[in-house]
Structure formats: structure tokens, C-alpha cells
Amino acid sequence: MSVQPHEPSVASLAHGCGERPALTRKSLALGLPSLLFWIVLIGWSLPNESLNQQHLILIAGFGAIFSLFALKYAADFLPERLRPNPAEMTFVFALLLAGIPAAVLGRMTLESAIANHFLESVEGGRRGIVPDLWAPNPHLGLVLKLNPPDARCPYVELPPDDEGQARRPALEPPPAKESRKRIEASAEQGRVALEATRAAAQNFDRSREVTDTLKEAEEAQDLILAAQKEAVAAGEKLEPRRAAYLAWAAETLAKAAERGPNCVTNADAVRGFRKGKEAVPWAVWLTPLGYWFLAMLAFLFIQLFGLTALREAWIEQERLPFPMAKLAEGVLRPEPAKPWGDSGQESFPRAAIGAAFFVGLLFAVRGMLSISETTGAPVPPTNALLDLDLTGLDLIHGVTMRLQLLPFALLMMMFFPLDLLFTVIAAFLVAEFGVPFVLDLLGITDRIGVRGLILRSGGMLGVTVFTLIFQRSELKRLVSGLWSRASGSSSSAPLSARELSAGFVLALGGFGALTLYGERHTGHSIISQGLMLLYVLLLIMIYNLPLMRMRGVGGFSYFEFNHILHVGGWFNWHWWKQVHTVPLAQGSQIVAPDLPLNYISLYQMESFGAYGQAVGPGMQFLDAYALAEATRARARDIFKGLALGVLLALLIVMPLYLIAAYHIGYDNTPSAGSWNSMYLTSDKASRYYTKLNPGIFTYNSIWWVVAGAGLMGACMYLRREYSRFPIEPLGLLIAGCDGGRTILGTDTLWFTFGAAWLLKWVLFRWYGVRFFQEKIMPLAVYGLMGMCLGILLYLFLSAVLLSRGVAF
């Protein structure tokens, strides 16, 4: 392949020598109302509908870019002295880029936490898995039987695991007389608790939730009395081990029954959440609000400080292209065809960019007109100019072949580097069609998942490992800055080395402490909980780092939640040797005695990392720094904008969402709670994944993953050392990624990738890079902005229809 023409990076278009102040009264006056608009939209409107492709597109940065477009258009009507400069607009961009996804993530935490009480067949609260600090919990947390004995009792010996290895040994029981006294005390304790629960229930209407809670308290007391009756009937013949078990069960039930009055209050709060048209019981929600606010804030600040440490390496040294920043820059240019500071260029025809904007808007009109129909037309990014399914021709046995050309994706790919487009389409064709074709010719039916194992799983592992190797000096600053000299940092850096280290350590420590506190109900030692936290943080890092770098090189935000859960599920069962022969209600959290990690804890944390990455702002922080490099905005002000956006979004959206939820009512939101299951304890995707896909993680396939990591590392090294190396390593990873919750995966977009590469290659070869930047990119910018306006109008119309009970 010949060397492609060089495409200037965002930073190469910068002008001026010094940094411009970005945090000003003008930028705050523009940015804060814009952020408040999005927070209100997310906190109030979105309970009417689950996240779909249009929501995810706006969350992934297009919402911030379109807001920039609208503000820039409105500012052009102001006097010159009142117009914001590019640096101030960059601050607004940073504020929205962080605030919009942070608001969605903040809302998700509350809905996910309480959704355990609403989804059918979910018994997480009844099993005691959902702690009170997550959401109002109306359940006592009991799934306990006297026969057969509950495996959670330390006096019960567990059977060997599937491999025949011994598990936790049973404790020696105390004398039967001592156990009998404990049973008598528990019976009195349970009686008092039941009376208090009944008295508390008199203060509320007998709703379904209050009645269920009262029934649980009565069932608990009945079990205590049954244990007491058995102990009295057996008399001196009562065996010590059986007596110890009855005492343990009675004490456990009595302790749970004491929560009855509080659970009744929570039950009435859950009723209001479900029915709507009520005021928010703030006293009940105060603890969950505080917990999730601090947990989300710490999680997002870990990403913010970590990516700030990589800013210099990825933006200033490697000059990653950051297509989303290029798109934002195209919105902000004073004239569409003028680079920054260049007054000699001819202005691009206004009629052309206006036509491009309205053509983009037209792609959504047909979908809006048919929105109430069951077979409505699609809107961006889902509508296609071409959709040709060739699978029926069976050109390659057993391989799906579908040609789709999506205009939204095609316009966005105009901002992708040419070598990236070539790498993606070449790697996809080889992996998806070339390898199966050769194997088909050879008569080999056993095929490995080249895209899934080598390009995706191996690529993610390789990017993580070699990023840690190549950027070790930058990442070292996250801790070493605590004892470094204050003068060691660049004056243009957003934070000093000491500030960066202190912020990262505090955020990481706070998140770890909150996680351990939230998981303390599992009953395991702090050491085992710490091991769980370290393991999951490592898994989250392996999942997040590649996608963060992919965002900088070029690529959409891929909302493929299940990948981290599938990998984590395999490790949970095969590495941590999880016990899956004991039913969940009978203590499946018990694992090998030497490493008593909790399955539920692992799964919840893995889900948290996956969903936090997918809809959180972590993928987008560096886009703001990349735009600041072009507009010469002060990097420290941009950091403040990102931090302020996260802080305000979480602070406002959580209580606002509760107000909306208690006004609308959970029963009136047909999709709410079904999509954002990062805390749903009933989700079995991870637990049963290896049973549904038994060959996905065999020892043989692990070596293919390692081979993919090696391939990625070799390409990253060659790309780093030789500027003319034609393969963009991240293109290999993109070729292996599917869209998940959106259609923006290479499995759908591979033909669009090929069309974009061919179009750019022809334009570069025939007309040159300058023509492409001055004549084609402005059309792409305004076409995308027209589509974004169509997406917003479509979502607004859908929210209005759903609020009126119109299903579609």
C-alpha cells in the first residue's frame, strides 16, 4: 500500500503563542444554562423511554457538539464585543462533554438500584443482596429454611465442589443447652420486632409493598417459633449440631425482623415511586443519594485524573487525530473554510452549508412523521441509503454478508484518518470473510472467532498492556507526583504533578472505600473484599483503556456492555473457582476457603465498570483537551470545565430524577428499568455465559487471545517507531468490535468504512488534502448537525407521545 497523504492534526491548526483564558464570565453564562437544559432533559424526560441509539449518540459527544453549534449560531447575531472567543467556547464544550454523560450515569444509578424491586422474578432484595444504602429496601432479606439446612450457616459442612475439592469446613457446635437459650432469646426478640413492625404499618396505606413487608416479618417470626418448638420437642435428645443450626437460624431471623419498622417506611417509599403523583420522601432517599453521588463522583474523577496524565503523550507527542474534536473545531471556525487565524481564504458558500444542514435534517423527517406507527421509519443513525443482504447467496458457508451504507456514519468517517479506514476494512474483510473462505475451501468446519478472540479480546489486552509499557512515565506521575517538586510540571499543563497525584489517589481511595462499604453486607473479610476490588479494577482498566485510545484515534463509542461481563464470568468460575453447584439462595457466594470472594460482588462491580464506561464521560475527556490544543484554550481552565460538568450533573440530576419518577410513576414508564441493569443482582448473563457458549474460553482460545495481544503490541511498536508504517493498530481493534446497544459496530458499518476510505482516497488523490478540508469537511459538519437536530426533535416528540400514553 502506498503512503497516504498526511492529514494535519487538530493541534496543527492552532494559532497564537500563549494560552487563552477559557473560564470567564462569558463562558459560564453560556455553559451553565446549556448544561442545566441537558440535565433537566435527562432527569425529567428520559424516564419515559429507555436508552436507544439516538440517546447514545447524543451521550457520546454529539449532544455537546450540537449545543456548540447552536450557541455559535446564536452568538453570530450578537455584537462583536459580546461574542465568545474560541477558547471560551471550548470551555463550554468541556462542560457539556463531561456533564451530559455524567447526568445519564447519575440517573442510571438510582433507577438501577431500585429496579431490583420491580422487575419480575427478581429476588435480590428478598435475599438480602440489595443493601439499604443503595435504595429504599422494603425487604427483610430472608430466604431461609430450617430444612434442608442453609449452607450459609458456619455449622453446616458443604459438599465437595465439582472438581472434588473440599470446601469450607464446619465449625464445632457449642453445647445444646447454650443453643437452646439463644433460641429462647431470639423468640422474644422476634416478637418485639413483629409488634413494632405492625405498629409502623398502621401509619401507611395498606399497599402491596407494605403488605408484603409485613408478611415477611410474620414469616420470620413463624420460623423462629418453629425452631423453638423443635428444640423444646427434642429436649435432651437435641443434637448439638442441630441445636447450633436452629440457634443460628433464629438469631438471623430475629436480627432481620428488627429491620421491620424501617422496611415498612421503605415499602411506602417504593409504593410512591411505583404509582407516582406523590412528593419524594427525601428522608428515605438521603442516604442513597449521598452514597451514589460520592461513588459516581469518585469513579469519574479516577478517569479524569488518569486521562489528564495521558494528555501530553496522546495529544502533544503522538498527535492522535481525535475525530470528535475535529468535528467540534469545524463547528467553531469563524468561517467554514478558514483555518484558525487565516484571513486569506475565500469564505465557503453559505448556501452550500445551509443546504447540507437541511439535507441532514431531512433524514429524520420521515421517521418523525411515522413515529406513532408500529412500523415507523428510522432516524439517524439507523437509517441507511443501502441495505443489501447477500447471506442467502451462501457465498461463504455459514457467514452473514450484509451491505449497509449509513449516511450518519459515512459523514462522521470523513473525520477519521485514511490509514485507520484502510486498516479497519482490510482487517474486517480478512477476519470475517477471508479466513472462513480459506477454511471452507480446505473443508475445515471448526473455525475460531478471529474478530472476537484475536482482534477484539486480544486487541484490548494488547492495547492495555502496551499502553502501560509505552506510557509508563506518564502514568507514573499519578503517584510519584506526591513527592515531586512543584516546579517540575509544564506551565501549560492542566495540573501540576502534585495536584494530579493527590487528586488521583484521593479519588481512587474514595471509590475503593465506598465500594468496600457498599459490599460489606456480604460478610467476608476486608482482605477478600480488597482482593475483589483490585481484581475488578484491573478488569475495568483492561476494558476501558483500549476504548479510550480508540476514541482518540477514530471510532465511535461502542456500547458493547457484555464483553467485560463475559470475560469476567469466565474468570469468576474458572479462576476464582466460584461454587455454582449450590443454588443462589443457599449461599452460592461461598467459594474456595483460601479465597472467599463473593460472586454477586464481582458481577456487580464488573457491570458497574462496563456501564460506567459505556455511558459515562470517561471516553470523552481527552476530546476537550484536543480541541483546547487547537483553540489555544488554557488547559487548566478546561480541566475545571470537565470537573465542574461532572460535579454539577451528578449533584442536580439525582434529585431531579427522583422528582420526575415520583411524579410520573414507575408503572407508567413501560421501558424504564429494563435497560440499565448495572446493579441488577438477578442478571445471569455472566453466570451462565460459559454454559451457553461452552467453547468461548477454552485453553486453546486463550492462546489466540494472547496471540492477538502480541499482534497489537507489535503494530503499536512499529507505528511508534516508524511514522510510515501503514497499519493503524487501533483499526485492528475496531474491526473486531460490534455495536452492542447501537448499530455503530464494524459488523454493521464495514461496508460504510470501505466506502468512506474509497471516497477519501479518491478526493485526496484527485483534488488534494486542502480541497478536502476546505470544501468537503464543512459539508460533513453541517450535514451531521442537521441530523443531530433531527435526532433531538425525534426524541422530544417521542417523550411527548409517551407521556400521553401513546405506545409505538
N, C-alpha and C positions, 0 to 999 in steps of 0.2 A: 504493500500500500504506500502511495506517495505521501510525503509530508503535507499536511493540510495548512492552509493559510492561518496565520496567528490571529486569534480573536482577542482584542485588548480586554483586560480585566476591568472590573468596576473601578478599582483604585487608579488605573492608568488615566482615567478621565478627570481626575481631581485637578483642582487649580488652587493657586494661592500657596503660601508658605506656612502660615500658622494655623492653629485650630480656632474655629469659630465657636463662641458660646451658643449652646443649644437649649439650655434650661433658662428660659426667660419668661417674663410675664405673658408675652405674646404666645409662646408655645404652650404654656399652661392654660391660657384662656381658650386655645383651640383644642388641646388634647384632653383636658379633663371632661368637658361636656361630651366629646365624642366617645370617650371611654364609658361614661355614665350611660349613654344611649345603648351601647352594646351590652353592658351589664344588665340593664333593665330588659332588653330584648331576650337575653339568655335566661335570666332569672324568672321572667314572667311568661314569656311566650312559649318557650320550648317545652314546658310541661304538657303542652297539647299534642306533642308528636315526638317520636323517638328520633335519634340522630340518623340521618340518611346521608347520601352522597353530597347533597347540597350543603348541609350543615358542616360536614367535614371539610369541604373545600374552603369555606369561609374561615373555619378554625385554623386551617393550615397556612394562613397568611394572606389569603385573598381578601378577607374582610378588612384587614389593616390597609392593604394596598388600595382597595376601592375607597375606603374612608379618606385616604391621602388624595386620591383622585378628586373626590367630591370637594374636599377642603381647598385644594389647589384651584379648582374651577371657580368656587365661590370667592376666593381671595383675589382673583383677577379683576373683580368688579370693585375692589376697594382702592382707595388712594394709595399711591406708591409707598408712602411712609407707614401705612398700616399693614402692608403685605408681609407675611412671614418669609424669611430667607430660607434657603435650602437646609441650613443647619437646624433651624427651629422646626422645620417640617420633619426632619429626621428624628428629632426628639418625640414628636407626635407619633411617628411611625413606630418607634421603640415602645412607647407607652401602650399603643394598641396591639402591637405584635405580641407583647407579653400578656396584656390584660384580657384579651378576648379568649384565648385558650385556657388561661388560668381561671376565668369565670366559669367556663364549662366544666373544668375539672373540679372546682369547688362545689358546684351544684351536683355533680355526679356523686360525690362522696356522701352527701346527705341522702339522696334518693336511693343509692345502692345500700346504704346502711339500714334503712328502714324497709327496703323492698323485701327483705327476708321474711317479713311478717305478712306479706300479701300474696306472693306467688304460690300457686298450687303445689302441693307435695313438698314444700319447703318446711323443714322442722328444725332449722338451725337454732332458733330461739328456744324451742322446747328442749333441745338437747343441752342448752347452756353454753352454746358456742358463741352466740352473739352477746357481747358484754353490754352493760347498761351505758357505758360511756360512748358507744357508737351511735345509739339511737334509743328512744324510749322503748324499753323491752318489757312487754306485758307478761312474759313467761317466767315461771319459776326455774326453768332449766332442768327438767326432770324427765329422763327416760330410764326408769329404774325398776327392776323386778326382783322379787325375793327368790323366784325360781324361774329359770336357772340363775345361779349367782352372777352378778355383774362383774365383768372382767376388770373393771376399774378398781375394785377393792384390793388393797395390798395383801389381804389374807387369802386371795384366790390364786392358785397356780395356773399359769397359762400353758396351753399345749405347745409343742414344738412348732416352729414355723414351717413353711413349705419345703425348706431345704433340710429339715430335720434338726435344726439347731435349737438349743434351749433358749427360752426367753426368761423374762423376769421371774426369779424365784419368789415363792410366797413367804410372807413374814410369819414368825412363830406367834400363835394367838395367845392372848392373856387368859387367866382363869375365867371359867364360865360365870362365876359369881360376880366378877368385876364387870363383865359384858352385860349381865342382867341389870345391874344398877344403871349403866349407861342407857339401856333401853328405856327404863322407867323415867329417867330424867328427860329423855328425848320426847316421850309421850306427853309429858306435862308441857314441855317447850312448844311442841306442835299444837297442843290445844289452845294455848295462849295466842299463838300466831294466827290460828284459824279464826278465833274470835275477833282479833284486830283486823284481819282481812275482811270479814263480814261487815264490821262496823264501817270500814273505809268504803266498801261498796255501796253503802247507803247514801253516800254523798254524790253519787253519779247515777245517770240513767242506766238502766239495765241493757246496755248494748251487747252485741255479740262478743266484743273484745272483753268487756268487764265480766260477762257471764263465763267465758272460757277461763279467764284468770281465776275466778272464784272456784270453778270446777277443779282446776289444777291443785289449788290449795286443799280442797276437800279430799282429793285423791291422795295427796301426800299424807294427810293425817290418817286416812284409812290404811295405808301401807304401814305406817308406824304402829297403829293399833294391831295390825295383822302380825307384825314382828313381835310385839309384846305378847299377843295371845299364844303364838307358837312357843315363845320362851317359857311362859307360865305352864303351858300344857306339857312340855317336855320335862320340866322340873329338874331333878338332879341328873337325869339321863341326857341332858343337852350337851352335845359335844362342844369342846372349847372352840374349835374352828368355825362351826356353825354359829355358835353364840357370838363370836367375834364379827362374823359377817352380818348378823342381824343387828348388832350394835352399830357397826359402820353404816349400814343402810339407814337405820333410824336416825342417827346423828346427821347424815347427809340430807335426809328428807326434812328434818326439823330446821336445819340451817337454811335450806331453800325456802321453807314455809315462812320464815321470818321476813322474807322479802315481799310477802303478800301485799301489805298495805301500799308499798311503793309501786309494785307491779300493777295494782288497781289504778293508781294515778296515771301510770304509763299507758294502761289499756284505754283509758278515756282520751288520752292524747292521741293515740293511734286511731281511735274512732274518728276524731276530728280531722285527722289527716286523710282518712279514707272518704268521709262523707262530704267535707268541705263546708263552706258558708259559716265558718267559725273563726274566732280570733286564735292566734297562735298562743299556746301555753308556754310562754317564754321560760318560766321557772324549770320546766321539764327539759327544755332543749338547751339550757345554758351550758351544761357540761359537754354534750356532743358538739355544740358549736365551737366551744373553746378547743376541744381536742382536735377536731378535724381542721380547724383554721391553723393551729400550730403545726400539725403534722404535714399538711399540704404546703405551708409556707417553708418549712424546713426542707422538704423534698425538692421543691422547685429552686430553692436557694443553693442546694448542693449542685444542681445542674448549672445554675447561673455562675457561681464562682468557678466551677470546673471548666466550663466553656470559655470563661473570661481568661483563664490561664492558657487556653489553646488559641486565643485570638491572634496573637502575634505570629505564631507558627503557621496557622492556616490562612490568614488573610494577608499579612505583610510579607511573609517569607515564601510560602508555597503559592500564593496568589490563586487560591481556589476561586472559581468563577462566580459562585453564588447567584444562580439564575433569578431567584426571587428578589434579590437586591437589585439586579439589573432591571427587572420589571418595575420595581419601585422607583429606580432612578429615571426610567423612561417617563414615568408619571410626573416627576418633579422638574424635568428640564424646562427652562424658561420658554424655549421654542422646541417643538418636537424634533427638528433636525439639527439642533445646535448642541455640540458638546459643551461642557461647562466652560464658561469664560470665552468662548469663540464667537465673536460678533460678526464674522465674515461669511458665515454660511447663510444660504438662502433659506428662508422660512418654508417649512413644509406646507403644502396647500391645506388650508383649514377644511375645505370641502372634502378632501380625501379622508382625513382622520375623522371628520364627522360622519361620513358615510360608513367607515369601518366600525364606529361605535354603534350606529343603528343597525347595521347588519348583525353584529354580535347580539344586540338586544332581540332581534327578530328570532334568533334561535330558541328563545324562551317563550315567545308569544303563543305559539300553538299549544305548548304544554300548559300555560296558564288558562287558556280558553277551555281546555278539556279537563281541568283539574278535578272536577266533581264526578267525572265519569270513571267507571271501574277500569276502563282500558284507555286511560288518558295518554297523551303524547309525552315523550320525555323532555326534560330540560337539561341545560348544561349541568354537569359534564357528561351526561349519559346519552345524549342524542348523537347519532352517527350519520355521516354522509354516505358511508358504505358499510354494509353488513352482509357478507357473503360466507355462508357455511359450506365448506368443501369436505366436511368429515364423511358425508355419505359416499363420496367417491372412493374412500378407503385407499388413498394414495400411499399411506404408510399404515400398516395394520395396527389398529388399536390406538392411533394417535389423533387427537382432535385438531382440526385445522379450520380456523375461522378468521376471515379477513375483515377487520373493522377499521374504519378511519374516523376518528373522533375530532371534530374541529377544535374543541376546547383544548385538548391535549396537543394537537398539532401547533396551535398558536403558542402554547407555553413552551414547546420544544424549540421554537425559534430562539429561545434564550439559552438553550443547552449548548455546550461546546460540541464541535463537529466530531472530534475524536471519541467523545462519550457516546454520541448517537451511533457511530460506526461500531464501537465495541459492544454496545447493548444488542444491536440487531444481529451482528455476527455471532456472538456467544449464544444468543437465543436460538438462532437457526441451527447451529451445530448441536446444541444440547437437546432441543426439542424435536428436531426433525432429522438431523444428520446422523446422530448416534443410533436412534431407533431404526432408521433406514438401513444402515450397515448391518446392524444386528438381525434385522428382518431378512436381509439377503443371505446371511450366514445361517439362518434357521435357529437363532438363539432366542428363546422365549423369555428367559429370565433377564429382566432389564433393571438396571439401577436407576434411581432418580437423579440424573445428572444435575438438573436445575435445583432440586430440593436439597440433595446431600452435598454436592461439590460446590456449586455456585452460591447457594443461599447459606446453608448451615456452615460449610467450610469457609465461605467468604466472610461471614460475620465473625467467626472465630479468628480468622486471619487478620481482619482489619483491627479487631480489638488488640490482639497480641502485638502486632507490629506498630500500631499506634502507640502503645505503651513503650515500645522499644525506641522508635524514632523520635517521639516527643517526650522522652523521659526527663529531659532537662526542664521542659516547661511544666510538666506535671509535678516534678519535684518541688517546685515553688509552692504548691498547695500546702505543704507542711513546713518546708525549710524556711519560708519567709518569716516564721515566728521569731527566729533568731538571726535574721539577716539585718544588715544595716539599712537604715531608712533611705539612704541616698542611692541604693543600688537599682532603683526602678527608673524606667524611662519617664520623662516628663509628659509624654503623650499617652502613657498607659492609663487605662480607666481606674486602676487601683494600684497602690504601692504593694510591694511584695508582702509586707507585714499585714496590710489590710486584707489582701487576698487570702493569705493563710488563715488569719484569725476568723474571717467570715466562713471559709470552707469548713474549718474544724468545728466551729460553733454550730453550723447547720447540720453537719454530719452527726455530731454528738447529740444535738437536739432530736433529730429524726430517729436515731438509734434508741434514745431513752424513751421517746414516745411510743415507738414500736414495741419495745420490751414491756412497757407499762400496759399497752393495749392487749398484749398477748399473755399477760401474767395469769389469766384465768385458766390457762392450760395446765397449770400445776407443776410444770417441770422446773428444774434448777436454772439459775441465772446463767450458768455455763452453757447448758444445752440451748437455751434461748439465744445466747450470744452467738453460738455456732450457726444456728438457723439464720440469724440476721446477716452474718458475714457471707454465708453461702448464697443467700438471695440477693444481696447487694452485688456480689460477683456476677450472678446470672443476669441481673438487670443491666450491669455495665456491659456485659458481652452483647446484650440485645440493643442497648442504646447507642454506644459509641459508633458502630458502623452506620446506623441510620442518621446520626448527627453529621457524620462526614459525607454521607450520601447526599444530604440536603445541601451541603456546601459545594459539592461537585456538580450536582444536577440531578434532579429526580423529585418526584412528588413525595409527599409524606405517605408512606404505605401503612395503612391501618390494618395490619395483619396481626391481631391480638394473639391468636392461638399458637404461634410459633414458640414463644417463650414458655407457654403452658405445656406444650407437647414435650419440649426438651426437658423442662423441669419435671414433668410427670415421669419421664423415663428415669431420671436421676433419683427421684423420690423413691421409686420402687426398687431400682436395681443397685443404686449406690448407697442410699441411706437404709436400704433393706426394710422398707415400710411393711408393716403387718397388714395384709389385705385378706386374710382368712377370717378375721374377727369382724363382724358387722360394725358399722359406724357407731350405732347406739350402744354397742357392747365394748367400746374402748379401742377403736382402731388407731387412736393416737399413740398407743404403746408400741414402741419399736424395740430394736435390739438394746439390751441392757447397757451396753457401753456407749450408746449414742441415742438417748431418748428424745429425738426430735418429734415435733408434732406435725402430722400430715396437714391438718387444717391450717396451721400457722404457715407452713411452707406454701401451700396453694394460694392463700390469701395474699401473701407478700409477692408471689410471682405474678398474680393477677394485677396487683397494685402497680408493679413495675411496668407491665405490659400496657395497661390502660393509661397510666400516668404518662408514659412516653407518647402514646398514640394521640391523645387529645390535649396533652399539656404543652406548654410553650418551650420546652427544652430543645426541640428541633429547630427553633426559630431565633434563638437569642443571637446567634452569630450573624444572621441576616441584617440585624440592626447595626452591628459593628461594621459590616461590609459596606452598607450604604453610607455610614459615617465616614468611612475611608474615602469615598467619592466626594461627598459634600464638605469634607474637612470639618465636620462637626466634632466638638470636643468629646473625646471618648469617655471621660469621666461623667459628663452630663448624660451620655447615652446609657451608661450603667445605671445612673439614677432613674432614668426613664423606665428601664426594664424592671428594676426593683420596685419602683412606685406602681407600675402597672400590675405586677403580681400582688402586691400588698393591698391595693385598693380593690382589685377584682375579688379577692377572697373575702375581704372584710365586708363588702357590700352584698355580694351575690348570695351568700349563705342565708342571712336573714330574709333577703328579698325572695329567695326561692321558697322558704317556709311560708311567707305571707301568701305567695301565689298558690302553693299547694293546699293550704288550709282554706283558701277561697274557692279554688276550682274543685278540689276533692280528687283523691286517687282513683276512685271508681269512675270518674268522668274523663280519665286520661287513658284511652284504650291501649296505647303503646308504652306508657311510662313504666319504667322499672324492668322492662324485658330486655333492654339492650345493654345497660351499663352494669354488668354483673361483677365488677372487680371485687366486691365484698360479699357476693352471694355464696354462702357456705355450702349450698347444695349442688353447685356446679360440678359435674363429674367428668368434664372434658379431659382434665389432666389425669384423673384416677384411672379411667378406663381406656385411655388412648392406646396403650400398648396392646390391649386385648382386641381393640377394633383394628389396629394396624400392627399385627404381630411382628412383621419383618422390618419395621422402620428403624429400629435401633439395635440391630444385631451387631456382633463384634466385627463382622465384615464391613458393615456400613459405617461404623465408627472410623475405620481406616480411610474410607472415602472422604469423610468429613475432614480428617487430618490432611489428606492429600489436597483438598480444596483450600485449606488454610495455607498450606505450603505454596500452592499456585498463587494465591492472593499476595502472600508475602514477597514472592519473587517479583511479581509485577509491580508491587509498591516500591521495591528497592530499585528496579530498573527505571521506573518512572521518576524516582527521586534523584537518581544519579545521571540519567541521560534524558535530556529535555526532548530529544527527537524520537523517543520510544513511543510508538503509535497507539499502544493499548492503554486506555484509562482503566486502572484496576477496579474502581467502583462500578464501572459499567458491567463487569462480570457479576457483581452482587445484584445490581439492578435487574440483570437478565434472569436471575433466579427468583425474584420477588413477585408474588401475586398480590392482587389488590386487597383481598380481605373484605373489609366493610365497604370499600369503594370499588369502582371498576378500574381505578388507575393503577393497575398492576401490569407487568410485562406480558402476562398470559393474555390480556385483552389488548394491550397497546403495542404489541410487537410490530404489527403492520404499520401503525402510525409512526413508530420510531423509524422504520425503514423509509417511509415517505418523507419524514422531516429531514433525514440525512441526505436523501437524494435531492430534495429541494434546495437545501442549504449548499450542498456541494456544487450544484449547477449554478446557483446565484454567485457563489464565491468565484467560481472558475470563469464565468462569462462576464460578470459585472464588477467583481471585487468586493472586498470587505466594507469599504467606505460606503458604497452604494447600498449594501445590505443594512448597515447601521442607520443610514440617513433616510432611506426610502421604505424599507420593509419593516424594521422594528417598530417605528411609530404606528404603523397599521396594526401590527400584532398587539401593541399595548392597548390601543383604543378598542380593538375588537374584543380583547379579554375583559376590558372594563364594561363594555356593553353587555357581555354575557354575565358578569358579576351583578350588574343591576337587575338583569332578568332573574337571576337566582334569588336575590333579595325580595323582589316583588312576588315571586312564586312562593317563597317561604312565608311572607306576610299574608298572602291570600290563603294559604293552607292553614295558617294559625287561626285566621278569622273564621274559616269554614268549620274547622274542628271545634272551635269554641261554641259554635252554634249547633253542634251535634251532627254536622254533615260528614258522613263517612265516605272515603274514596280509596 
